[in-house]
C-alpha cells in the first residue's frame, strides 16, 4: 500500500479462487485509508479467476454496503483481468455507481494501468487508434490497439476527412492489433456519425486485417450494401491486404 500526502494507492492481485481471507485483507487496507480521510486509488489484478467461496461472497457483500456512503473518497480505479466478462462487469458497475470511475484493462496493458492509478501518467488509456506513416501515399493506414474511445475515433475520422478532402477515391487499411471494445458514447456521438457518412463518399476500397472472428463476418455482411469494396484479411496478412487495395478492380 503506497501513500502520498492524503492519497493512498492500494494494489491487489489474485490468481485463481478468492477466499474470505483475501476479501478481509483488502477490506482492512481500504478501511485504514478511508478512516484517515484519504482519497483511495485502487489497482486490482484478477487472473485465472476460479470463483469465490461462499464465505468470501458473504464477506464481500456485507462490507460493500459500508462503502456506498464513502464513494466520494475513491479516486482512480483500475481492473486488470484476462477474462472479458470481468472487464465488462467493471464497466457496468462504473456506469451504475456515482462519483466512481473504473477503467478496465487486458493484461498486456497492466503496466499502463498501474502507472495511471499511481498518478505517473495522466491518460487512463494509451491511444487506441493510431495513423501509421508507411510511405504509401495511396493507402491511408491506421491501427487499432485496445479500447476505442470517442475522442480517438473522432480524431481518426477528422484526419481521414482532411486527407480525403482533395476528392477522388481513396484506399483505407485498418490493422487490428488488439481489440477491447469501445466506449458506449460512440453510439450517440452525432459529430462522429456525420464524419463517417462523409467519409463513405470518398473511400473506394477498405481492407481490415485481424481482429475477432465477428469482424470478418460483419465485413462480409455489409460489403454488398456499401458503395465501396470491403474485405477482411486474417491477422498477419497485411501484404495481401495492400496488394488487394492497390488493384484497380475485383
C-alpha positions as CSV (number, residue, x, y, z in Angstrom):
1,X,0.0,0.0,0.0
2,X,1.7,3.2,-1.2
3,X,0.9,6.6,0.4
4,X,1.4,10.1,-0.9
5,X,0.2,13.0,1.3
6,X,-3.6,12.5,1.6
7,X,-3.8,9.8,-1.1
8,X,-3.4,6.1,-0.8
9,X,-2.8,3.6,-3.6
10,X,-3.9,0.1,-2.8
11,X,-2.6,-2.7,-5.1
12,X,-4.5,-6.0,-5.1
13,X,-3.8,-9.2,-7.0
14,X,-5.5,-12.6,-7.1
15,X,-4.9,-15.7,-9.2
16,X,-7.5,-18.4,-9.1
17,X,-10.1,-18.7,-6.4
18,X,-10.9,-15.9,-4.0
19,X,-11.3,-16.9,-0.3
20,X,-12.6,-15.0,2.7
21,X,-9.1,-14.1,3.9
22,X,-8.4,-12.4,0.6
23,X,-11.5,-10.2,0.9
24,X,-10.8,-9.3,4.5
25,X,-7.2,-8.3,3.7
26,X,-8.4,-5.9,1.0
27,X,-11.1,-4.5,3.3
28,X,-8.6,-3.8,6.1
29,X,-6.5,-1.8,3.7
30,X,-9.5,0.1,2.5
31,X,-10.8,0.8,6.0
32,X,-7.4,2.1,7.2
33,X,-7.2,4.6,4.3
34,X,-10.8,5.7,4.4
35,X,-10.7,6.3,8.2
36,X,-7.8,8.7,7.7
37,X,-9.9,10.6,5.2
38,X,-7.6,9.7,2.3
39,X,-8.6,9.6,-1.3
40,X,-8.1,6.0,-2.2
41,X,-6.9,4.8,-5.6
42,X,-7.2,1.0,-6.3
43,X,-5.3,-1.3,-8.7
44,X,-6.9,-4.7,-8.8
45,X,-5.5,-7.5,-10.9
46,X,-7.6,-10.6,-11.4
47,X,-6.1,-13.5,-13.3
48,X,-7.4,-17.0,-14.0
49,X,-10.5,-16.4,-11.9
50,X,-12.0,-19.6,-10.5
51,X,-14.8,-18.1,-8.4
52,X,-15.3,-17.1,-4.8
53,X,-16.1,-19.2,-1.8
54,X,-19.5,-18.7,-0.2
55,X,-17.7,-17.1,2.9
56,X,-15.9,-14.7,0.6
57,X,-19.1,-13.7,-1.1
58,X,-20.8,-13.0,2.2
59,X,-17.9,-11.0,3.4
60,X,-17.7,-9.0,0.2
61,X,-21.3,-8.1,0.1
62,X,-21.5,-7.4,3.8
63,X,-18.7,-4.9,3.6
64,X,-19.6,-3.4,0.2
65,X,-22.7,-1.6,1.5
66,X,-20.5,0.2,4.1
67,X,-18.6,1.9,1.3
68,X,-21.6,3.4,-0.5
69,X,-21.6,6.4,1.8
70,X,-17.9,7.0,1.1
71,X,-17.8,6.7,-2.7
72,X,-16.5,10.3,-2.9
73,X,-13.3,9.2,-1.3
74,X,-12.5,6.8,-4.2
75,X,-10.3,8.1,-7.0
76,X,-8.7,6.2,-9.8
77,X,-9.7,2.5,-10.0
78,X,-8.2,0.1,-12.5
79,X,-9.4,-3.5,-13.0
80,X,-6.9,-5.7,-14.9
81,X,-8.2,-9.1,-16.0
82,X,-7.7,-11.8,-18.6
83,X,-11.4,-12.5,-18.7
84,X,-13.7,-10.3,-20.8
85,X,-16.8,-10.7,-18.6
86,X,-14.9,-9.3,-15.6
87,X,-13.8,-6.3,-17.5
88,X,-17.4,-5.8,-18.8
89,X,-18.8,-6.2,-15.3
90,X,-16.4,-3.4,-14.1
91,X,-17.7,-1.1,-16.9
92,X,-21.4,-1.8,-15.9
93,X,-20.6,-1.1,-12.2
94,X,-18.8,2.1,-13.3
95,X,-22.0,3.2,-15.1
96,X,-24.1,2.5,-12.1
97,X,-22.1,4.0,-9.2
98,X,-21.9,7.8,-8.8
99,X,-18.6,9.5,-8.2
100,X,-16.6,6.4,-9.0
101,X,-14.6,6.0,-12.2
102,X,-13.5,2.5,-13.2
103,X,-11.1,1.7,-16.0
104,X,-10.7,-1.9,-17.2
105,X,-7.6,-3.3,-18.9
106,X,-6.4,-6.5,-20.5
107,X,-3.2,-8.0,-19.0
108,X,-1.0,-6.6,-21.8
109,X,-1.9,-3.1,-20.6
110,X,-1.1,-3.9,-16.9
111,X,1.9,-1.5,-16.6
112,X,0.0,1.4,-18.0
113,X,-3.0,0.7,-15.7
114,X,-0.7,0.7,-12.7
115,X,1.1,3.8,-13.7
116,X,-2.3,5.6,-14.2
117,X,-3.5,4.5,-10.7
118,X,-0.3,5.7,-9.2
119,X,-0.6,9.0,-10.9
120,X,2.5,8.6,-13.0
121,X,0.6,9.1,-16.3
122,X,-2.4,11.4,-16.9
123,X,-4.2,9.4,-19.6
124,X,-6.2,6.4,-18.4
125,X,-5.6,4.6,-21.7
126,X,-2.9,4.9,-24.3
127,X,-4.1,6.0,-27.8
128,X,-6.1,3.1,-29.2
129,X,-6.4,4.4,-32.8
130,X,-3.1,5.4,-34.5
131,X,-2.4,6.6,-38.0
132,X,0.7,4.7,-39.4
133,X,3.1,6.5,-41.6
134,X,4.4,3.9,-44.1
135,X,5.4,5.9,-47.2
136,X,2.5,4.7,-49.2
137,X,0.5,7.8,-50.2
138,X,-2.2,5.9,-51.9
139,X,-3.2,3.9,-48.9
140,X,-4.3,5.6,-45.6
141,X,-3.3,3.1,-42.8
142,X,-4.5,3.1,-39.2
143,X,-4.0,0.7,-36.3
144,X,-6.4,-0.4,-33.6
145,X,-4.8,-1.4,-30.3
146,X,-7.0,-1.5,-27.2
147,X,-10.4,0.0,-26.3
148,X,-11.7,2.6,-28.7
149,X,-12.6,5.9,-27.1
150,X,-14.9,8.5,-28.6
151,X,-12.0,11.0,-28.6
152,X,-9.7,8.6,-30.5
153,X,-12.4,7.7,-33.1
154,X,-13.3,11.4,-33.7
155,X,-9.6,12.3,-34.1
156,X,-9.1,9.5,-36.7
157,X,-12.3,10.5,-38.6
158,X,-11.2,14.1,-38.7
159,X,-7.7,13.1,-40.0
160,X,-9.3,10.9,-42.7
161,X,-11.7,13.7,-43.7
162,X,-8.7,16.1,-44.1
163,X,-6.7,13.5,-46.1
164,X,-9.6,12.7,-48.4
165,X,-10.8,16.3,-48.9
166,X,-9.0,16.6,-52.2
167,X,-11.6,14.5,-53.9
168,X,-11.3,11.2,-55.7
169,X,-11.4,7.7,-54.3
170,X,-9.1,6.5,-51.6
171,X,-7.9,3.2,-50.2
172,X,-8.1,2.6,-46.5
173,X,-6.3,-0.1,-44.5
174,X,-7.1,-0.9,-40.8
175,X,-4.9,-3.2,-38.8
176,X,-6.3,-4.7,-35.6
177,X,-3.5,-5.5,-33.2
178,X,-5.8,-5.9,-30.2
179,X,-9.5,-5.0,-29.8
180,X,-11.1,-4.5,-26.4
181,X,-14.4,-2.9,-27.3
182,X,-15.5,0.7,-27.5
183,X,-16.9,3.4,-25.3
184,X,-20.8,3.5,-25.5
185,X,-20.6,7.2,-26.2
186,X,-19.5,6.3,-29.7
187,X,-23.1,5.2,-30.5
188,X,-24.5,8.7,-29.7
189,X,-21.7,10.9,-31.0
190,X,-23.6,12.8,-33.8
191,X,-20.4,14.6,-35.0
192,X,-18.6,11.3,-35.4
193,X,-21.6,9.9,-37.3
194,X,-21.5,13.0,-39.7
195,X,-17.8,12.4,-40.3
196,X,-18.4,8.7,-41.0
197,X,-21.1,9.4,-43.5
198,X,-19.0,12.0,-45.3
199,X,-16.1,9.5,-45.5
200,X,-18.2,6.9,-47.2
201,X,-18.3,9.2,-50.3
202,X,-14.6,9.1,-50.6
203,X,-13.4,5.6,-49.8
204,X,-13.3,3.2,-52.8
205,X,-11.8,0.2,-51.1
206,X,-11.4,-0.7,-47.4
207,X,-9.3,-3.6,-46.1
208,X,-9.4,-4.7,-42.4
209,X,-6.7,-7.0,-41.1
210,X,-7.0,-9.1,-37.9
211,X,-9.4,-8.8,-35.0
212,X,-12.1,-11.1,-33.6
213,X,-13.9,-13.5,-35.8
214,X,-17.1,-11.5,-35.8
215,X,-15.3,-8.6,-37.6
216,X,-14.8,-10.9,-40.6
217,X,-18.5,-11.9,-40.6
218,X,-19.6,-8.3,-40.2
219,X,-17.4,-7.1,-43.1
220,X,-18.7,-9.8,-45.4
221,X,-22.3,-9.0,-44.4
222,X,-22.0,-5.2,-45.2
223,X,-19.8,-5.4,-48.3
224,X,-22.7,-5.9,-50.7
225,X,-24.5,-3.0,-49.1
226,X,-21.7,-0.4,-49.4
227,X,-20.7,1.6,-52.4
228,X,-17.0,0.9,-51.5
229,X,-15.5,-2.5,-51.6
230,X,-14.6,-4.0,-48.2
231,X,-12.7,-7.1,-47.4
232,X,-11.3,-8.7,-44.3
233,X,-7.9,-10.4,-44.0
234,X,-6.5,-12.7,-41.3
235,X,-4.0,-11.3,-38.8
236,X,-0.6,-11.1,-40.4
237,X,-1.9,-10.8,-44.0
238,X,-1.0,-7.1,-44.3
239,X,0.9,-7.5,-47.5
240,X,-2.1,-9.4,-49.1
241,X,-4.4,-6.6,-48.0
242,X,-2.1,-3.9,-49.5
243,X,-1.9,-5.9,-52.7
244,X,-5.7,-6.1,-52.9
245,X,-6.0,-2.4,-52.2
246,X,-3.6,-1.5,-55.0
247,X,-5.5,-3.5,-57.6
248,X,-7.9,-1.5,-59.8
249,X,-10.8,-4.0,-59.8
250,X,-12.0,-7.3,-58.4
